[in-house]
C-alpha cells in the first residue's frame, strides 16, 4: 500500500485521462494534484510540495520535455515519470537520459503504472534524506559547502579520479550528500555531455531489480506490453549511479559483477547480448565489508566496486563547516520563505555547533528552515530551535560576584547565619534575574527558560525581590 502522505502531480491536457489517472492513484492512497498543461504544473509545484510528477510528453504550450527540464532545474531530485504514445518511445527514452525517472506508454498497464509511481514516491522519500544544496558559494566546490580538512580531502579525490573510467564507491551516512559526489564525478569527466542515470536500489522491489538494471523484452512477464531498456543501456557512454548498493539482492550480484567485468548483458526475456560503455559510481551507507563477512554481499563484487573508495564524512566530523552551512541555509530560506531573517545569534550558533547531527546536512537544513519560518524578528535565537537542540545545549550560567567577595580580602561579617545566607541568596537571585532579563531584552518568558524555572515562578520572584516586570513582554 502506498504512503498516503505522498503527493503525486498529474499533468496531461486530456481531461478524461487526467480523471482516470487521478482516480487510480487516489485509490492507491496518494494525494493527487492535476494540471491541464505544463504551465499549470509549474505553478502548482511552486506552491505545493510534490513527491512525484507524472506528465504527458505532448502538451500545448509547455510540453513534457520542457517541463522536465524546468522541474530538474527548480526542483532537483523530484522524480518525473513521462507518459507517451508508442510512436514517441524514443523521445521518452531520451527524456530518461535527460533525467526523467521512468516512462510509461499509452495505453498503459494499470499494474505497471502503480508500480512505477510507487517506485518514484519511494525514491523521493529516500532522496529527501540526502542534502543537495544547489548553489555553491565561494567557500565550497562541486555543489558542496565547506572548507574543513575532511571536505578538502574529498575535493582532492574528486579532482584526481573524475577524468578516469574507474569505478568509485562512495560511503557515508544518510544526509551527507553522496549523490553530489556522483554528480561531481560525472560533471568533471569527459562523459559530462552524455547521460547521468541514477537509481536507488532500495526503492526497487527485489523481484524487479534485474529488469530495472538490464531492461526487458516485450512479453517477458505479465505487464511487459513493450520492450524497455534498462538503466545500463540508458547510461551508455555516460555515468550510472547506483545508490544504496548494499540493497542489491544476492542473486542479482553475480549479474552485476558480470556487466562490470565484461561490459555486456542480456535483457530479461531476451537472447541477444548488449554491450555498453558505462562509468559506474556506487554509494552505500552501510558497511559492505560486514555484509561480506555475513555472507550477504559477494566479496568479488565488493572488490570490483571498491576500486576507488571515497568516504564522505558526517557533519559531526566537519564541525568547522557548520557556520558556513548555517549562513547558506539562512540566506536560502529567507528568500524562499520571504522572511526578513538575516542571521543566527551566538547562543543559537553555539547550540548548532554542539549538536551531533545524526541526520547530517539534511537535518541541519530542515532545522534552519523551521527556525526561519517561526522566527518573529530578524535573528534566529535558541528559542526557535527544536527541543533536541535546546536540550543538548547547557543552560546559560551566570557567574555572580557575591557581596562577600565584592572587596578583595574583605571578610564576611560574622552574624546570624540564616540572615546572612538570606541576604546573599536574595542578592544572587536578583543579579541572576536582572542579567537574564538583559540577555533577553526584557522578555520574561525567555528569561524564565534561561533560568530553568516557570514564567509564573519568575514573576513571583520578581515581585518578592521588588523587580519591576517590563510593561510589554512578548512570549
C-alpha positions in Angstrom: 0.0 0.0 0.0 1.3 3.4 -0.8 2.1 6.1 1.7 -0.9 8.5 2.0 1.3 11.3 2.9 2.8 11.3 -0.7 1.5 13.8 -3.2 1.5 13.0 -7.0 1.1 15.7 -9.6 -0.5 14.6 -12.9 0.0 16.9 -15.9 -2.0 16.0 -19.0 -4.0 18.1 -21.5 -6.6 15.3 -21.9 -9.3 15.9 -19.2 -10.6 12.3 -19.3 -7.2 10.8 -18.9 -6.4 13.2 -16.0 -9.5 12.0 -14.2 -8.7 8.3 -14.8 -5.1 8.7 -13.6 -6.1 10.7 -10.6 -8.8 8.2 -9.6 -6.4 5.3 -9.9 -3.8 6.9 -7.8 -6.2 8.1 -5.2 -7.5 4.5 -4.8 -3.9 3.6 -4.0 -3.9 6.1 -1.2 -2.0 9.1 -2.7 -3.0 12.7 -2.6 -3.3 13.8 -6.2 -3.0 17.2 -7.8 -3.8 17.7 -11.5 -2.7 20.2 -14.1 -4.1 20.7 -17.6 -0.8 21.8 -19.1 2.9 22.3 -18.2 2.5 25.9 -17.0 -0.2 24.9 -14.6 2.1 22.2 -13.3 4.9 24.7 -12.8 2.6 26.9 -10.8 1.4 24.1 -8.6 4.9 22.9 -7.8 5.9 26.4 -6.8 3.2 26.4 -4.1 2.8 22.8 -3.1 5.1 20.1 -2.0 5.1 17.3 -4.6 6.7 13.9 -4.3 6.5 12.8 -8.0 5.4 14.2 -11.3 3.5 12.2 -13.9 3.4 14.2 -17.1 2.3 13.6 -20.7 5.1 14.1 -23.2 3.0 16.1 -25.7 1.1 19.1 -24.3 0.4 22.5 -25.8 2.4 25.4 -24.5 5.0 23.9 -22.2 5.4 20.3 -23.3 6.7 17.3 -21.3 10.3 17.7 -22.2 10.3 21.4 -21.4 8.5 20.7 -18.1 11.1 18.0 -17.3 13.9 20.4 -17.9 12.4 23.1 -15.8 11.5 20.7 -13.0 15.0 19.3 -12.9 16.3 22.9 -12.5 13.8 24.2 -10.0 13.1 21.0 -8.1 16.2 18.9 -8.3 15.7 15.3 -7.2 11.9 15.3 -7.9 11.1 12.0 -9.8 9.5 12.8 -13.2 7.6 10.0 -15.0 6.9 10.5 -18.7 3.6 9.3 -20.3 4.0 8.8 -24.0 2.3 7.2 -27.0 4.1 4.2 -28.7 5.2 6.4 -31.6 7.3 8.6 -29.3 9.0 5.9 -27.2 12.4 7.0 -28.5 11.7 10.6 -27.2 10.7 9.1 -23.8 14.0 7.2 -23.7 15.8 10.4 -24.4 13.9 12.1 -21.7 15.2 9.5 -19.2 18.7 10.3 -20.4 17.9 13.9 -19.6 16.9 12.9 -16.0 13.4 11.5 -16.1 12.8 8.8 -13.5 10.9 6.5 -15.9 8.3 6.4 -18.7 5.0 4.7 -19.5 3.5 4.0 -22.9 -0.2 4.5 -23.8 -2.3 2.5 -23.4 -0.6 1.9 -20.1 -0.9 -1.2 -17.9 -2.6 -0.4 -14.6 -0.3 -2.6 -12.5 2.8 -1.0 -14.2 1.5 2.5 -13.5 1.0 1.7 -9.9 4.4 0.1 -9.6 6.3 3.0 -11.4 4.6 5.6 -9.2 5.3 3.6 -6.1 9.0 3.4 -7.0 9.0 7.1 -7.8 7.4 8.0 -4.4 9.9 5.8 -2.6 12.8 7.3 -4.5 11.6 10.7 -3.4 11.4 9.6 0.2 14.9 8.2 0.1 16.3 11.2 -1.7 14.9 13.5 0.9 17.5 12.1 3.3 20.3 13.5 1.3 21.4 17.1 1.3 21.6 18.8 -2.0 22.3 22.5 -1.7 22.0 23.8 -5.2 24.1 27.0 -5.0 27.8 26.8 -4.3 29.2 29.9 -2.5 32.9 30.9 -2.6 33.7 28.6 0.3 32.5 25.4 -1.5 33.1 23.3 -4.6 31.3 20.6 -6.5 28.0 21.8 -5.0 29.3 21.1 -1.5 29.8 23.8 1.1 32.7 23.8 3.5 36.4 24.4 3.9 37.2 21.8 6.6 40.2 19.5 6.0 37.9 16.5 5.8 35.9 18.0 2.9 39.1 19.3 1.2 40.3 15.7 1.1 37.0 14.7 -0.7 37.5 17.6 -3.2 41.1 16.4 -3.9 39.9 12.8 -4.6 37.2 14.0 -7.0 39.8 16.1 -8.9 42.2 13.1 -9.1 39.7 10.5 -10.3 36.9 12.3 -12.2 38.5 12.0 -15.6 39.2 8.3 -15.2 36.7 5.5 -16.1 37.4 3.7 -12.8 34.5 2.6 -10.6 34.1 4.7 -7.4 32.5 3.5 -4.2 31.2 6.4 -2.1 30.5 5.7 1.5 28.9 7.8 4.1 25.9 8.2 6.4 22.4 9.3 5.1 22.2 13.0 4.6 25.8 13.6 3.8 25.3 14.2 0.1 26.6 11.1 -1.6 24.7 11.9 -4.8 26.6 15.2 -5.1 29.8 13.2 -5.3 28.4 11.1 -8.2 27.2 14.2 -10.0 30.6 16.0 -9.4 32.5 12.9 -10.8 30.2 12.9 -13.9 30.3 16.7 -14.5 34.1 16.8 -14.3 34.7 13.9 -16.6 34.9 13.5 -20.4 31.4 11.9 -20.2 29.7 15.1 -18.9 27.8 15.6 -22.2 26.5 12.0 -22.0 23.7 10.7 -19.8 23.9 10.7 -16.0 21.5 7.9 -14.9 20.6 7.4 -11.2 18.8 4.6 -9.5 18.2 4.0 -5.8 18.4 0.2 -5.3 16.4 0.5 -2.0 13.4 1.9 -3.9 13.1 -1.0 -6.3 11.3 -4.2 -5.3 13.8 -7.2 -5.2 12.0 -9.1 -7.9 12.2 -6.1 -10.3 15.8 -5.0 -9.8 17.0 -7.1 -12.8 14.5 -5.5 -15.3 15.4 -2.1 -13.9 19.1 -2.5 -14.4 19.1 -4.5 -17.7 15.6 -3.9 -19.2 13.2 -6.4 -20.7 11.7 -7.6 -23.9 8.0 -7.5 -24.8 6.1 -10.4 -23.2 9.0 -11.2 -20.8 6.4 -11.1 -18.0 2.9 -10.0 -17.2 2.6 -6.3 -17.9 5.6 -6.2 -20.3 3.4 -4.7 -23.1 6.5 -3.4 -24.9 10.3 -3.7 -24.8 12.1 -1.4 -22.4 15.7 -0.5 -21.9 17.3 -0.8 -18.5 19.5 1.7 -16.7 22.7 0.3 -18.1 21.6 0.9 -21.7 20.4 4.4 -20.9 23.7 5.2 -19.3 25.7 4.1 -22.4 28.8 6.3 -22.8 27.8 8.1 -19.6 27.7 7.5 -15.9 25.4 5.2 -13.9 24.9 6.0 -10.2 23.7 3.1 -8.1 22.7 4.4 -4.7 22.3 2.1 -1.7 24.2 -0.6 -3.5 24.1 -2.8 -0.3 20.4 -3.4 -1.0 21.1 -5.4 -4.2 19.8 -8.9 -3.7 22.5 -11.6 -3.5 21.1 -13.5 -6.6 21.5 -10.3 -8.6 25.0 -9.5 -7.5 26.6 -12.1 -9.9 24.8 -10.5 -12.9 26.0 -7.1 -11.8 29.5 -8.4 -11.4 29.4 -9.8 -15.0 28.4 -6.4 -16.5 31.2 -4.7 -14.6 33.8 -7.2 -15.7 32.6 -7.8 -19.3 30.5 -4.7 -20.1 27.7 -6.8 -21.5 24.4 -8.3 -20.5 21.0 -9.6 -21.8 17.6 -8.0 -21.3 15.1 -10.0 -19.2 13.4 -12.3 -21.7 16.0 -11.6 -24.4 18.6 -13.7 -26.1 20.8 -11.1 -27.8 23.8 -9.6 -25.9 24.1 -5.9 -25.4 27.4 -4.2 -24.9 27.7 -0.9 -23.0 30.4 1.6 -22.1 29.4 2.8 -18.6 31.3 4.5 -15.8 29.8 3.2 -12.5 29.6 5.1 -9.3 28.1 3.2 -6.4 27.1 4.5 -2.9 26.2 3.0 0.4 25.5 4.0 4.0 26.2 0.5 5.3 29.5 -1.3 5.9 29.9 -3.6 2.9 32.8 -5.4 4.5 30.5 -6.5 7.3 27.9 -7.6 4.8 30.6 -9.7 3.1 31.5 -11.3 6.4 27.8 -12.1 7.0 27.5 -13.7 3.5 25.0 -11.0 2.3 27.3 -9.4 -0.2 29.7 -11.1 -2.7 33.3 -10.5 -1.9 34.3 -10.4 -5.6 31.7 -7.8 -6.3 32.8 -5.7 -3.3 36.4 -5.6 -4.6 35.1 -4.8 -8.1 33.2 -1.8 -6.7 35.8 -0.6 -4.3 38.4 0.4 -6.9 38.4 4.0 -5.8 36.9 4.3 -2.2 35.7 7.8 -1.3 34.3 8.4 2.1 32.1 11.4 2.8 32.4 12.4 6.5 29.4 13.0 8.7 28.7 16.6 9.7 29.9 15.9 13.3 33.3 15.2 11.9 33.4 18.5 10.0 32.1 21.0 12.5 34.2 23.8 11.0 31.7 23.7 8.1 28.6 24.2 10.3 28.8 28.0 10.3 29.2 28.1 6.6 26.2 25.8 6.1 24.1 27.7 8.5 24.7 31.0 6.7 24.0 29.3 3.4 20.6 27.9 4.5 19.6 31.2 6.3 20.2 33.0 3.0 18.3 30.3 1.1 15.2 30.3 3.3 14.9 34.0 3.9 14.4 34.3 0.1 12.3 31.1 -0.3 10.0 31.9 2.7 10.1 35.7 2.1 11.2 36.3 5.7 13.5 39.1 6.9 15.8 36.7 8.7 19.4 37.8 8.4 21.4 35.8 10.9 21.6 33.4 13.8 22.6 34.7 17.2 25.7 33.5 19.1 23.8 31.3 21.6 21.9 29.5 18.8 25.1 29.1 16.8 26.7 27.5 19.8 23.8 25.1 20.1 24.0 24.2 16.4 27.8 23.6 16.8 27.4 21.3 19.8 24.7 19.1 18.4 25.7 15.7 17.0 23.5 15.9 13.8 22.5 12.3 13.3 20.6 13.4 10.1 23.7 15.3 8.9 23.3 18.2 6.4 19.7 17.4 5.6 18.8 17.7 9.3 20.6 21.0 9.6 18.8 22.4 6.6 15.5 21.3 8.0 16.3 22.9 11.3 17.2 26.2 9.7 14.1 26.2 7.5 11.9 25.6 10.5 13.7 28.3 12.6 13.4 30.8 9.8 9.7 30.0 9.4 8.9 30.6 13.1 11.3 33.5 13.7 9.4 36.7 14.6 12.4 39.0 14.2 15.4 39.2 12.0 17.6 37.0 14.2 17.2 33.3 14.9 17.6 32.5 18.6 17.8 29.3 20.7 14.0 29.6 21.2 13.4 28.9 17.5 15.4 25.7 17.6 13.9 22.2 18.2 13.8 20.8 21.7 16.5 18.3 20.8 19.0 21.1 20.2 17.9 23.1 23.2 18.2 20.1 25.5 21.6 19.3 24.1 22.8 22.8 25.0 23.7 23.6 28.6 21.6 26.4 30.1 23.1 29.8 30.4 25.1 30.1 33.6 25.9 33.4 35.2 28.9 34.0 37.4 27.8 36.4 40.0 30.1 38.2 42.4 28.6 37.9 45.9 28.7 40.8 48.3 31.2 38.9 50.4 33.6 38.9 47.5 33.0 42.4 46.3 36.0 43.8 48.1 39.2 41.6 47.7 40.4 40.4 51.0 37.2 41.6 52.8 36.0 39.0 55.3 32.3 38.1 55.5 30.9 39.8 58.6 30.0 37.4 61.4 26.3 37.5 62.4 23.2 35.4 62.4 23.8 32.6 59.9 20.3 32.4 58.5 20.1 36.2 58.0 23.5 36.3 56.2 22.6 33.4 53.9 19.2 35.0 53.1 20.9 38.3 52.2 23.4 36.5 49.9 20.7 34.4 48.3 18.5 37.4 47.6 21.4 39.3 46.2 22.4 36.4 44.0 18.8 35.8 42.8 18.3 39.5 42.0 21.5 39.7 40.0 20.8 36.5 38.1 17.3 37.7 37.2 18.5 41.1 36.1 21.1 39.7 33.9 18.7 37.1 32.4 16.3 39.9 31.5 19.1 41.9 30.0 20.1 38.9 27.9 16.6 38.6 26.6 15.8 42.3 26.1 13.3 42.2 29.0 11.4 39.1 27.7 10.2 37.3 30.9 9.3 34.1 29.1 12.7 33.7 27.5 14.4 34.8 30.8 12.5 32.1 32.6 13.7 29.5 30.1 17.3 30.6 30.6 16.9 30.3 34.4 15.1 26.9 34.0 12.1 28.0 36.0 8.5 28.6 35.0 7.3 32.1 33.9 5.0 32.2 36.9 7.8 31.4 39.3 9.9 34.1 37.8 7.1 36.7 38.1 6.6 35.7 41.8 10.3 36.0 42.4 10.5 39.4 40.7 7.6 40.6 42.9 9.3 39.2 46.0 12.6 41.0 45.1 10.8 44.2 44.1 12.0 43.9 40.5 9.6 45.6 38.1 8.3 43.4 35.2 8.6 45.0 31.8 5.4 46.6 30.5 5.4 44.8 27.2 6.6 41.2 27.2 6.4 39.1 24.1 6.2 35.4 24.8 
